[in-house]
């Protein structure tokens, strides 16, 4: 366990316990991704790059995840492409990072929290399933030979023919009771487990340029082909389309700890750093380490944008130092509005209740046997305290650890 506390208007922690030891930060790593985005992106996300030549619009991805995304949807790129006067649309691939980050757990490929990274995501690179219970049996009717199952609606509808009932071999005891859809490991085949309940599920699909072109063309109702990115210097004017306001993405990314948005954020940042011929998370991380994180107590071991990797390592006092930098550089009201609020919304909504309103604003970080939280708390005396509380390799239940973290932070609130 490690703990670091600092008054938000100060420059260094006033209390630490094992604050110089390295911990696996999990999703608290998203605070570093936020810091990179704040320094490298403008007020709006870079949605796509494009140039026009004769009867063709050539466009290229920047990593923007919001195109037809189910939770942070932006129609800016969609409407732009649909309304362009050129009769031909040509998507130009760009070198990008692998679908999965370093150190990610391979068998999490089917879970909502680990979609594939991509240069031009669409629908958040996931398939959404909506199940409605079957109608009640008609009174007096003969019982059906087999129990009625929930009716399934699939979005995007393109994947409907690729969905079927799960064979008996997939109904194993290892499956979580909340699992409703199982995807084949390396292909877009989805199997629905039998149930007669109402549920909603989200499953990543296997990405490819060909599939993206098909989904985009079906949605735009315009033919979209592939092409090489070959603008002519001095003749073709390359422009960047502005998309969603950045705070909309930051807020969703931090409040509910959206891994996909965090990964794509680093890819968008990479369009502002170095070469324009590739999207690279590592390039942004190197830049941030050398140019943005000066003054932090310890070196940050940083490998991905989301914190899914256990290769990330950070000390509590360094994470608290980052919180102090954020408080110095952003208006307090804006900063707190981006974070989950205790008793209010996001990952802290079930904790830190107070009838007078939120007193904790933070970012959680959870992996199996690791439970961390960092952020800001308002003491009874009115002062704002930046805190980092990290717990690694615990074998107690997550509920017990969360309760103890809340008890300690409540003491900090009462006594300072």
KOLVEXSE-892635 format. One record per residue (C-alpha): chain; x, y, z; residue in one letter. Coordinates in steps of 0.1 Angstrom, whole numbers, always signed. Layout:
N
{A, {X, Y, Z}, a}
...
//
This chain:
416
{A, {+0, +0, +0}, x}
{A, {+12, +35, -8}, x}
{A, {-3, +69, +1}, x}
{A, {+7, +104, -8}, x}
{A, {-11, +136, +2}, x}
{A, {-5, +173, -8}, x}
{A, {-24, +205, -5}, x}
{A, {-35, +213, -40}, x}
{A, {-22, +248, -39}, x}
{A, {+13, +236, -29}, x}
{A, {+42, +222, -48}, x}
{A, {+51, +191, -28}, x}
{A, {+33, +164, -7}, x}
{A, {+30, +169, +30}, x}
{A, {+26, +132, +39}, x}
{A, {+37, +99, +24}, x}
{A, {+37, +63, +32}, x}
{A, {+58, +41, +9}, x}
{A, {+53, +70, -15}, x}
{A, {+86, +63, -33}, x}
{A, {+78, +27, -42}, x}
{A, {+67, +17, -76}, x}
{A, {+31, +4, -81}, x}
{A, {+11, -9, -111}, x}
{A, {-12, +21, -116}, x}
{A, {-39, +5, -137}, x}
{A, {-63, +32, -150}, x}
{A, {-49, +60, -129}, x}
{A, {-24, +60, -158}, x}
{A, {-51, +79, -178}, x}
{A, {-42, +110, -159}, x}
{A, {-9, +110, -178}, x}
{A, {-28, +106, -211}, x}
{A, {-50, +135, -201}, x}
{A, {-20, +157, -194}, x}
{A, {-5, +148, -228}, x}
{A, {-38, +157, -245}, x}
{A, {-41, +190, -227}, x}
{A, {-7, +200, -240}, x}
{A, {-8, +186, -275}, x}
{A, {-44, +190, -287}, x}
{A, {-64, +222, -293}, x}
{A, {-99, +227, -281}, x}
{A, {-113, +202, -306}, x}
{A, {-102, +167, -316}, x}
{A, {-85, +162, -350}, x}
{A, {-111, +142, -368}, x}
{A, {-94, +134, -401}, x}
{A, {-69, +148, -426}, x}
{A, {-79, +153, -462}, x}
{A, {-72, +169, -496}, x}
{A, {-92, +171, -528}, x}
{A, {-80, +164, -563}, x}
{A, {-102, +165, -593}, x}
{A, {-133, +143, -586}, x}
{A, {-119, +125, -555}, x}
{A, {-116, +134, -518}, x}
{A, {-87, +116, -502}, x}
{A, {-89, +113, -464}, x}
{A, {-68, +97, -437}, x}
{A, {-74, +87, -401}, x}
{A, {-60, +105, -371}, x}
{A, {-72, +81, -344}, x}
{A, {-104, +100, -336}, x}
{A, {-126, +74, -318}, x}
{A, {-159, +94, -319}, x}
{A, {-172, +85, -354}, x}
{A, {-206, +68, -347}, x}
{A, {-194, +60, -312}, x}
{A, {-222, +48, -289}, x}
{A, {-212, +70, -259}, x}
{A, {-194, +100, -273}, x}
{A, {-208, +102, -308}, x}
{A, {-197, +129, -332}, x}
{A, {-213, +134, -366}, x}
{A, {-188, +159, -378}, x}
{A, {-167, +135, -399}, x}
{A, {-198, +116, -409}, x}
{A, {-216, +147, -422}, x}
{A, {-184, +160, -438}, x}
{A, {-179, +129, -458}, x}
{A, {-216, +124, -467}, x}
{A, {-219, +160, -480}, x}
{A, {-187, +164, -500}, x}
{A, {-193, +173, -536}, x}
{A, {-166, +150, -550}, x}
{A, {-182, +118, -565}, x}
{A, {-154, +96, -552}, x}
{A, {-142, +90, -516}, x}
{A, {-108, +74, -511}, x}
{A, {-96, +63, -477}, x}
{A, {-58, +63, -474}, x}
{A, {-43, +40, -447}, x}
{A, {-17, +52, -423}, x}
{A, {+9, +32, -403}, x}
{A, {-5, +26, -369}, x}
{A, {+2, +8, -336}, x}
{A, {-8, -29, -332}, x}
{A, {-44, -36, -323}, x}
{A, {-34, -45, -287}, x}
{A, {-9, -27, -264}, x}
{A, {+22, -41, -248}, x}
{A, {+14, -63, -218}, x}
{A, {-23, -65, -224}, x}
{A, {-41, -97, -214}, x}
{A, {-46, -117, -245}, x}
{A, {-79, -134, -235}, x}
{A, {-97, -101, -227}, x}
{A, {-102, -97, -265}, x}
{A, {-139, -103, -261}, x}
{A, {-146, -79, -233}, x}
{A, {-160, -44, -238}, x}
{A, {-131, -27, -221}, x}
{A, {-105, -39, -246}, x}
{A, {-114, -28, -282}, x}
{A, {-87, -29, -308}, x}
{A, {-68, +3, -315}, x}
{A, {-70, +17, -350}, x}
{A, {-62, +48, -371}, x}
{A, {-98, +52, -383}, x}
{A, {-122, +37, -357}, x}
{A, {-159, +34, -364}, x}
{A, {-187, +25, -339}, x}
{A, {-160, +25, -312}, x}
{A, {-148, -8, -328}, x}
{A, {-175, -27, -309}, x}
{A, {-208, -44, -316}, x}
{A, {-237, -36, -294}, x}
{A, {-263, -62, -285}, x}
{A, {-297, -53, -270}, x}
{A, {-318, -82, -257}, x}
{A, {-355, -79, -249}, x}
{A, {-374, -106, -230}, x}
{A, {-398, -128, -250}, x}
{A, {-435, -120, -246}, x}
{A, {-453, -139, -218}, x}
{A, {-470, -171, -229}, x}
{A, {-506, -169, -239}, x}
{A, {-528, -182, -212}, x}
{A, {-542, -216, -221}, x}
{A, {-517, -221, -250}, x}
{A, {-498, -254, -253}, x}
{A, {-463, -251, -237}, x}
{A, {-435, -246, -262}, x}
{A, {-410, -274, -268}, x}
{A, {-382, -252, -256}, x}
{A, {-381, -221, -234}, x}
{A, {-384, -188, -253}, x}
{A, {-352, -168, -255}, x}
{A, {-346, -131, -255}, x}
{A, {-349, -113, -289}, x}
{A, {-316, -98, -300}, x}
{A, {-310, -65, -318}, x}
{A, {-275, -59, -332}, x}
{A, {-258, -26, -340}, x}
{A, {-243, -20, -365}, x}
{A, {-268, -43, -384}, x}
{A, {-239, -54, -407}, x}
{A, {-229, -79, -379}, x}
{A, {-264, -94, -376}, x}
{A, {-258, -124, -399}, x}
{A, {-226, -132, -380}, x}
{A, {-245, -137, -347}, x}
{A, {-258, -171, -336}, x}
{A, {-267, -192, -306}, x}
{A, {-238, -204, -285}, x}
{A, {-230, -241, -288}, x}
{A, {-228, -262, -257}, x}
{A, {-190, -262, -258}, x}
{A, {-190, -224, -251}, x}
{A, {-212, -226, -220}, x}
{A, {-184, -233, -196}, x}
{A, {-183, -227, -159}, x}
{A, {-154, -202, -164}, x}
{A, {-178, -177, -180}, x}
{A, {-188, -148, -158}, x}
{A, {-225, -147, -150}, x}
{A, {-228, -113, -167}, x}
{A, {-214, -126, -199}, x}
{A, {-240, -128, -227}, x}
{A, {-219, -128, -259}, x}
{A, {-188, -148, -267}, x}
{A, {-167, -139, -298}, x}
{A, {-145, -163, -317}, x}
{A, {-108, -154, -309}, x}
{A, {-96, -143, -343}, x}
{A, {-128, -137, -364}, x}
{A, {-160, -118, -363}, x}
{A, {-183, -146, -352}, x}
{A, {-205, -139, -322}, x}
{A, {-223, -164, -301}, x}
{A, {-252, -155, -277}, x}
{A, {-256, -174, -245}, x}
{A, {-292, -185, -238}, x}
{A, {-312, -164, -215}, x}
{A, {-347, -150, -212}, x}
{A, {-337, -117, -195}, x}
{A, {-332, -81, -207}, x}
{A, {-296, -72, -211}, x}
{A, {-272, -50, -231}, x}
{A, {-238, -60, -241}, x}
{A, {-208, -46, -260}, x}
{A, {-182, -68, -277}, x}
{A, {-152, -57, -297}, x}
{A, {-149, -68, -333}, x}
{A, {-117, -77, -353}, x}
{A, {-107, -46, -372}, x}
{A, {-93, -43, -407}, x}
{A, {-92, -17, -434}, x}
{A, {-116, -37, -456}, x}
{A, {-142, -40, -428}, x}
{A, {-139, -3, -420}, x}
{A, {-145, +6, -456}, x}
{A, {-175, -17, -458}, x}
{A, {-190, -3, -426}, x}
{A, {-183, +33, -436}, x}
{A, {-197, +29, -471}, x}
{A, {-229, +12, -458}, x}
{A, {-234, +40, -433}, x}
{A, {-227, +69, -456}, x}
{A, {-245, +51, -485}, x}
{A, {-216, +62, -507}, x}
{A, {-190, +40, -522}, x}
{A, {-156, +43, -504}, x}
{A, {-125, +29, -519}, x}
{A, {-89, +26, -507}, x}
{A, {-60, +46, -521}, x}
{A, {-25, +57, -513}, x}
{A, {-18, +90, -495}, x}
{A, {+2, +109, -522}, x}
{A, {-5, +146, -519}, x}
{A, {+15, +167, -544}, x}
{A, {+36, +194, -527}, x}
{A, {+24, +228, -535}, x}
{A, {-6, +215, -554}, x}
{A, {-27, +196, -529}, x}
{A, {-38, +215, -498}, x}
{A, {-38, +191, -468}, x}
{A, {-63, +201, -441}, x}
{A, {-75, +187, -408}, x}
{A, {-112, +185, -399}, x}
{A, {-119, +196, -364}, x}
{A, {-142, +173, -344}, x}
{A, {-157, +170, -310}, x}
{A, {-147, +193, -282}, x}
{A, {-118, +177, -262}, x}
{A, {-135, +180, -228}, x}
{A, {-163, +157, -240}, x}
{A, {-138, +130, -246}, x}
{A, {-117, +137, -215}, x}
{A, {-149, +136, -193}, x}
{A, {-161, +103, -206}, x}
{A, {-125, +88, -205}, x}
{A, {-119, +97, -169}, x}
{A, {-154, +94, -153}, x}
{A, {-161, +59, -165}, x}
{A, {-125, +49, -172}, x}
{A, {-129, +43, -209}, x}
{A, {-98, +24, -221}, x}
{A, {-105, +28, -258}, x}
{A, {-108, +66, -256}, x}
{A, {-75, +68, -237}, x}
{A, {-56, +47, -262}, x}
{A, {-70, +67, -292}, x}
{A, {-62, +100, -274}, x}
{A, {-25, +91, -275}, x}
{A, {-28, +83, -312}, x}
{A, {-44, +117, -319}, x}
{A, {-17, +134, -299}, x}
{A, {+9, +117, -321}, x}
{A, {-4, +137, -351}, x}
{A, {+11, +167, -333}, x}
{A, {+45, +152, -325}, x}
{A, {+71, +143, -351}, x}
{A, {+63, +126, -384}, x}
{A, {+28, +127, -399}, x}
{A, {+32, +93, -417}, x}
{A, {+23, +72, -387}, x}
{A, {+3, +71, -355}, x}
{A, {+24, +61, -325}, x}
{A, {+16, +60, -288}, x}
{A, {+53, +54, -280}, x}
{A, {+62, +86, -298}, x}
{A, {+39, +106, -276}, x}
{A, {+51, +89, -244}, x}
{A, {+87, +97, -253}, x}
{A, {+78, +133, -260}, x}
{A, {+58, +137, -228}, x}
{A, {+86, +122, -207}, x}
{A, {+112, +146, -221}, x}
{A, {+91, +178, -225}, x}
{A, {+61, +177, -202}, x}
{A, {+68, +157, -170}, x}
{A, {+98, +177, -158}, x}
{A, {+99, +183, -120}, x}
{A, {+81, +150, -111}, x}
{A, {+99, +131, -83}, x}
{A, {+104, +98, -101}, x}
{A, {+107, +85, -136}, x}
{A, {+74, +71, -150}, x}
{A, {+74, +37, -166}, x}
{A, {+47, +44, -192}, x}
{A, {+38, +20, -220}, x}
{A, {+1, +26, -230}, x}
{A, {-26, +52, -228}, x}
{A, {-52, +33, -207}, x}
{A, {-34, +15, -180}, x}
{A, {-45, -19, -192}, x}
{A, {-9, -30, -191}, x}
{A, {+8, -42, -160}, x}
{A, {+41, -30, -175}, x}
{A, {+32, +6, -164}, x}
{A, {+48, +16, -131}, x}
{A, {+45, +48, -111}, x}
{A, {+52, +60, -75}, x}
{A, {+24, +75, -54}, x}
{A, {+43, +108, -50}, x}
{A, {+48, +111, -87}, x}
{A, {+12, +107, -94}, x}
{A, {+4, +133, -67}, x}
{A, {+29, +155, -84}, x}
{A, {+11, +152, -116}, x}
{A, {-22, +162, -98}, x}
{A, {-5, +193, -85}, x}
{A, {+7, +202, -120}, x}
{A, {-29, +198, -133}, x}
{A, {-43, +219, -106}, x}
{A, {-18, +247, -113}, x}
{A, {-25, +247, -151}, x}
{A, {-63, +242, -152}, x}
{A, {-91, +262, -136}, x}
{A, {-102, +242, -106}, x}
{A, {-138, +240, -117}, x}
{A, {-130, +226, -151}, x}
{A, {-105, +201, -136}, x}
{A, {-129, +187, -111}, x}
{A, {-157, +185, -137}, x}
{A, {-136, +160, -157}, x}
{A, {-133, +135, -129}, x}
{A, {-157, +110, -113}, x}
{A, {-175, +125, -83}, x}
{A, {-180, +107, -51}, x}
{A, {-217, +99, -46}, x}
{A, {-225, +115, -79}, x}
{A, {-214, +100, -112}, x}
{A, {-187, +77, -128}, x}
{A, {-168, +51, -110}, x}
{A, {-171, +68, -76}, x}
{A, {-209, +71, -77}, x}
{A, {-215, +44, -51}, x}
{A, {-189, +57, -26}, x}
{A, {-181, +89, -7}, x}
{A, {-217, +100, -2}, x}
{A, {-226, +132, +14}, x}
{A, {-260, +150, +14}, x}
{A, {-242, +183, +10}, x}
{A, {-227, +173, -23}, x}
{A, {-194, +157, -36}, x}
{A, {-163, +160, -16}, x}
{A, {-141, +136, -36}, x}
{A, {-133, +139, -73}, x}
{A, {-110, +112, -86}, x}
{A, {-98, +86, -110}, x}
{A, {-99, +49, -101}, x}
{A, {-75, +22, -113}, x}
{A, {-85, -14, -110}, x}
{A, {-70, -46, -122}, x}
{A, {-73, -81, -106}, x}
{A, {-57, -78, -71}, x}
{A, {-48, -41, -77}, x}
{A, {-70, -12, -66}, x}
{A, {-59, +24, -68}, x}
{A, {-75, +58, -66}, x}
{A, {-61, +93, -71}, x}
{A, {-77, +128, -72}, x}
{A, {-88, +156, -49}, x}
{A, {-108, +158, -17}, x}
{A, {-122, +188, +1}, x}
{A, {-115, +188, +38}, x}
{A, {-140, +200, +64}, x}
{A, {-119, +231, +68}, x}
{A, {-124, +239, +31}, x}
{A, {-89, +230, +18}, x}
{A, {-84, +209, -14}, x}
{A, {-60, +180, -10}, x}
{A, {-45, +161, -38}, x}
{A, {-41, +124, -30}, x}
{A, {-29, +91, -44}, x}
{A, {-38, +58, -27}, x}
{A, {-24, +27, -43}, x}
{A, {-30, -10, -33}, x}
{A, {-12, -37, -52}, x}
{A, {-13, -75, -49}, x}
{A, {-41, -76, -23}, x}
{A, {-59, -109, -18}, x}
{A, {-88, -94, +2}, x}
{A, {-120, -87, -16}, x}
{A, {-122, -55, -37}, x}
{A, {-151, -44, -15}, x}
{A, {-130, -46, +16}, x}
{A, {-102, -27, +1}, x}
{A, {-125, +1, -13}, x}
{A, {-141, +4, +22}, x}
{A, {-107, +8, +39}, x}
{A, {-96, +34, +13}, x}
{A, {-128, +53, +19}, x}
{A, {-124, +51, +57}, x}
{A, {-88, +65, +55}, x}
{A, {-98, +94, +31}, x}
{A, {-127, +102, +54}, x}
{A, {-102, +106, +82}, x}
{A, {-81, +130, +61}, x}
{A, {-113, +150, +54}, x}
{A, {-122, +152, +90}, x}
{A, {-88, +161, +105}, x}
{A, {-73, +186, +80}, x}
//
